[in-house]
């Protein structure tokens, strides 16, 4: 590795880290605001909320990394052009391939990171995110806090103390699921248990108080052991038996054989199939975007003026590729015979830009412009 390659690669890596961190923080902040209601309504702790939102980071990185690399490549190489460093390197005998080598090396590293994210980290982290989100929404009793009121399926529960082994002390429950029979439960201690029908509170040494809404007659029943079911009386159960898994939380082999999955409807087969091929092709966009930026700047004229036209052209090409990829994915989800176009869309920019970098006619054209600039 030449000193020029190390010099440019170091700048690209530093810029890549900074831009990726900045974009990730912005995207994480905007997305995390969607889960603030969990803190307010479900009593989620700050630590659980932070862990929940951090599980979304691999999904963010699959989107951010190619764009961040494209922006950093444009900035660094535009700076090299403006500072005449590329002109000097060209005069010293470096080919356009050598000039593009640092960015290509980093792009290949990002492609490898993208595949590790798509094949392993993203589906596993997203599955953990969905599991935790589902538990919070449907089993909020797991997050019962001491000295806090928690609403579960129409029952408001308060506990004075919760021990490390799961015992509850000082239990107060207000059951208003049946308007004709509103109950108040009080118990010295108890515990939360799971059953096939839903969560239950088993109470010891307590009483159940009921006021008849028609006669206003008060009645109280003392018990040594009582059970309060926390189920939705209208739906028959508080939570579904099994959570439906989305395409993003399934493994690649599972997505490629989605037709053999019994719990997937036929209308979702196209969406699941496209997700599998998207995971294979999307990391290649990092290399494609980088080569586009390189071709526009390295193969362009080394003008002493700003590179605004070249930068604008590269940005427009990148935006066009991103927009067309989303349109192609939506179309291919309905017509699976168009799936090969996803691979053409990802590989074609790489092929064209690589051919331009190795084009001897482009080499001679740049030599002429370099000589004129010097």
N, C-alpha and C positions, 0 to 999 in steps of 0.2 A: 504494500500500500504506500503510495507516494505521499510526500508531505502535503501536497495540494489536496489530495483526497481526504487525509486526516483533518486538515484545516477546515474544509467545507463541511465534512461529516460532523465535526464537533459543533459547528454552528447550527447545522440542521437538527441535531439531537436536542440541543438546548432549546431551540425555538419550538421544536415539536413537543417537548415536555411542557413548556409554558403555555402554548396555545391549547394543548389538550386539557391541561388542568383548568384553564380559564373557561373553555367551552363546557367542560364537564360540570364545573361549579354552577354555571348559569343554567344548564339544562337540569341539573339535579335540584336546584332551588325552585325552578318553575314547576317541575313535576311533583316535588315534595309538598307543595302547597295543596295538592289535591287530597292529601291524606291528613290534613290538619283536623278534619271533622272526626277522625278516629280518636284524637286526643280529647276533644270536647265531648263527644257522645259515647265513646266506648271506654273512656278512662285509661287509655294507653299511656304507658310511661314514656318519658323522653328517650330513654335508652332503647326501648322497643321500637319507637318511631324512627330513631336514627338507624337502627339495624334494618328495619323494613325498607327504608329508602336506599340504603347502601346496597341492598340486594339488586337494585335496578342498575347499578353502575356498569356491569358487563354489557347490558343491552344498550346503554348510552354509548359505550366505547365503540361498539360495532358501527355506529353511525358517525361518531365524531372523528375517529382515527383517519379515515381517508380524506375527509375535508380538512382536518388540521394539517396533514402532511402536504396537501395541495397548497394551502395558504403559506406554509413555511417555505416550501420550495419556491413559490413565486417571489416571496419577500427576499430570501437569501440570494437567489440568482439575479433578481433585479438589482439588488445592492452590489453584487459582483460586477454586473454590467456597468452600473453607474460609476463605480470606483475604478473602472478600467482594468480590473483584475483579470477578467476573462480575456481581454485583449492581450495582456502581457503573457498569459498562459498559452494563448493561441500562438503568439509570436515565438514562444519558447519551444514550440513543436508539439504541444498537446492536441490530440484529436478531439472532435466533438464528443466521441464516446467517452474519452477520459474525463472531459469536463462534466459529463452527465453521470459519471460513475458514482460519486458520493450519494447523490439523491436516489439512484437506482438501488444502491446497497441498503439504504434506510427503507426504501419502499418494499424491498423483499423481506426485510425484518418485520415491517408492519403487516405484510401479507401473512407471514407465519403467525403473528399475534392474532390476526383476524380469524384465521382458521382455528386456533386454539379457543378463541372466544366462541365462535359459532358452533363448534363441535362438542365442546365440553362445558366451559364456564357459563355461557349465557343460558342454555337450557336448564342447567342445574340450579343456578341462582334464581332464575325466573320461577322455577317450580317451587323452590323454597319460599320465594316472595308470595306466590299465590296460596301456598299452604298456610302461611302465617296470616295473610290477609283474610282467608276464609275462616280460620280459627277465631280471629278477632271479631269478625262480623257475626259469626254463628255460635261461638262459644266464648262470649265475653266474660263468662263467670270464671274462666281460667285466670283472668286479670283482675279479679276482685281485690280491692285494696282495703286496708284497715281504715275505718272512720270515713268511708265514702259510700254514697248511694249509687247503685248500679241498676239500670233497667234491663231486664232480660225477659223477652217474650211477654210483655205486659205485667211483669212482676218486678217490683222495686225491692232490692235486697240491700240491707245494711249489716255490716259486721263490725264488732268492736275490736276484735283481734284475730289475727290469723297466724298460726304457728308454722314452723318450718316443715313439719310433717303433714301439713294440709288441714289440720283441725281448725274449726271456726268457733269462736267464742263470742257470746253476746249477739245473737242473730235476731234481726227484725226483718220481716218480709210482708209486703203489702200487695195482695193479689187482687187485681181488678179486671181480670180477663172475662169474668162473668158479671155483667152489670147487676144481675139479680141476686148475686151472692158474693159480695166483696168481703174478703177475709184478711185478717191480720194475724200473722204468725209470730210468735216470740219463743225463743228457746235459749237455754244456757249455753249449749254447745251443739256442734253438728259437723257435717262434712259434705263436700260435693262429690257425687258419684256419677258415672256415665252408665247409661242403659241403651238398649236397642231403640227405645222410643225417644230418647233425648236425655238431657241432664236432669238431675234430681238433687234436692237438698234433704239429707237425712238429719233430723233434729232429735235431740234428747232433752228431757226435762223441760218441757215447754207447754204452751197453750195456743189454742186457735180461737180467735174472736170473730163473731159474725153479727152483723146488725141487719135485721129484716127490713128492706126498703119500704115495704107496705105497712107494717105494724110498728116499725122502729123498735122492735123488741131485740134486746141484746142477749146473746148467748155466748158462753165460753166453755171450751172443752180442754181439760188438762190431759196431758199424755206423757208417758215415759219415752215413747219413740213415735215419731211421725215423719211422713214423707211428703214433700212438696214437689210435684212435677213441674219443671220449667219448660213447658211445651206450648206452642201456639195452638190454642183451641180451635181456631178457624181453619188452620192448615193441617192440624192433626199431629204435627211434629215441628220442632223448632229449627231443625237443620236437615238438609238433604242427606241421604245415606252415603252418597259418594259424590265427590266433586268432579265435574267435567274438566278434563285437562285440555288446555289450548294447544295450538300448534307450536308456539314458541317454547313450551316447557317439555316437549317431547324430543327424544334423541333422533339423530339422523337416520339410523337404521329403521326406527319405528315409523318415521315419516315416509321413507321410501317404500315401506310395505303397509301403508295405511289402509289399503283395501282389505287387509286381513284382520283389521281391528273391529271387533263387534260393536263397540260403543260409539263409533263415528258414523254420523249420518252421511248419506250420499252427497248431499249438497255441500258438505265441508271437505270432501275428498280433494277437490281442486285446490282449495286454500292450503290444505296440509301438504299437498304435493309441491306446490309452488314454494312453500316455506323451505322444503328440503333442498330444492335446486337453488334457491336464493342463498342459502348458507354456503353452498359450494362456489357460487359465482361472486357474491358480494365482496369478499376480501380482495379479489382481483382488481376492484375499482381503485384501490390505493395505488397500485402500480400504474394503472391506466391514467389516473389523474396526474400522477407525478410525471409521467412521460409527456403528457400534454403540456404541462408547464415548462418542461425542459425544451420541447420542440419549439414552443413559441418564443422562448428567450434565448436559448443557445443557438437555434437556427436563424433567429432574427438578426436584424442589423444592429451593430454595436454603436448606437447613436449616443452622442454626448447629452442629448436631451433625455427627458424622462421616458420610461418604458410604459407609459399609461395605455397606449393603444394595444401593445402586446398583452399587457396584463388584463385589459378589458376583454380582449378576444379569448384569452384562456378561461376567464371566469364565465363568459357566455357559453363556451363549449362545455365546461363542467356542469353548469346549471342545466343546459340542454340534455346532457347525458343522464343527470339525476332525474329530471322530469320524465324523460322518455322511459327510464327503467321502471318507474312507478306505474306509468301507463301500460307498459308491456307486461308487468306482473299481474295487474288487474285483468288484462285481456287474456293472458295465458291461463289464469285461474278458471276462466270460463271455457277456454278452448285449449286443452292440454296438448294438442298437437303443435302448439306454438312454443312449447318449452325450449326446443333447440335455439330459438331466437334469443333466449336469455344468455346462453353461452356465447353466441355471436356478438351480442351487445357488450359483453364483458371483455371478450378477447380482441375484437376488431380494433378498438383504439390502441391497444398494446401492440398489435401487429403493425398498424400504420405508422405509429410513432417510432417504433424500432426500425422500420424500413427507412424512415426519413433520417434517423440518426446515422445509419450506416450508408446512406446514399452518397456516393462519391461526387455526384454533380452538386449536391448541396454543400459538400465540403469545399469544392472549388469556389462556389459562389460566396461562401463565408470568408475564404481567404482573400478574395478580391475586396470585399467590404471592409475586412480588417485592415488591409493595406491602405485603403483610402482613408480610414478613420485615423490610422497612425500618422 
